[in-house]
Amino acid sequence: MGDQWRVARLPQDLCVAVEQRMGQNFGSLDALLTFVLEELLREDAAELDQAEERLVAQRLRELGYI
């Protein structure tokens, strides 16, 4: 996404638990959080696309095209 970084404050015990559970899959907490946040953005975009698609279909039905 970019090469600029921000710092986030998270509870120490949460970070340790996540590192113990998922650290071997991602290498670092930063990598895991980056992946999770990117996936959330992608899912939001997909949900928005589906909502827009439903709205367009509804309007087409109302106009008698479907």
PLY file of the C-alpha trace (Angstrom):
ply
format ascii 1.0
element vertex 66
property float x
property float y
property float z
element edge 65
property int vertex1
property int vertex2
end_header
0.00 0.00 0.00
2.68 2.43 0.91
6.03 2.87 2.53
4.94 5.18 5.33
4.12 3.66 8.71
2.00 4.60 11.73
2.29 3.31 15.28
-0.72 1.74 17.03
-1.01 1.07 20.74
-2.25 -2.42 21.64
-2.46 -4.29 24.94
0.75 -6.24 25.64
-1.06 -9.46 26.60
-3.07 -9.40 23.37
0.08 -8.96 21.29
1.85 -11.81 23.05
-1.13 -14.13 22.63
-1.41 -13.33 18.91
2.33 -13.77 18.37
2.26 -17.15 20.11
-0.76 -18.33 18.15
-0.13 -16.85 14.69
3.50 -15.69 14.68
4.82 -18.71 12.80
2.41 -17.99 9.92
3.19 -14.30 9.50
6.62 -13.71 10.98
5.62 -10.60 12.90
2.65 -8.92 14.49
3.00 -6.05 12.01
2.68 -8.45 9.06
-0.36 -10.14 10.60
-2.14 -6.87 11.35
-1.39 -5.54 7.87
-2.87 -8.70 6.34
-5.99 -8.58 8.54
-6.66 -4.90 7.85
-6.19 -5.35 4.09
-8.62 -8.30 4.15
-11.19 -6.24 6.04
-10.97 -3.51 3.43
-11.34 -6.05 0.65
-14.41 -7.62 2.32
-15.99 -4.19 2.82
-15.51 -3.43 -0.86
-17.11 -6.76 -1.85
-20.08 -6.14 0.45
-20.52 -2.66 -1.01
-20.40 -4.08 -4.55
-23.10 -6.62 -3.64
-25.26 -3.93 -2.05
-24.91 -1.75 -5.14
-25.77 -4.72 -7.36
-28.93 -5.40 -5.36
-29.92 -1.74 -5.57
-29.44 -1.65 -9.35
-31.42 -4.90 -9.76
-34.23 -3.48 -7.62
-34.37 -0.29 -9.69
-34.41 -2.30 -12.93
-37.31 -4.40 -11.59
-39.20 -1.26 -10.61
-38.71 0.07 -14.14
-39.91 -3.23 -15.63
-36.64 -4.28 -17.22
-36.30 -7.38 -15.06
0 1
1 2
2 3
3 4
4 5
5 6
6 7
7 8
8 9
9 10
10 11
11 12
12 13
13 14
14 15
15 16
16 17
17 18
18 19
19 20
20 21
21 22
22 23
23 24
24 25
25 26
26 27
27 28
28 29
29 30
30 31
31 32
32 33
33 34
34 35
35 36
36 37
37 38
38 39
39 40
40 41
41 42
42 43
43 44
44 45
45 46
46 47
47 48
48 49
49 50
50 51
51 52
52 53
53 54
54 55
55 56
56 57
57 58
58 59
59 60
60 61
61 62
62 63
63 64
64 65
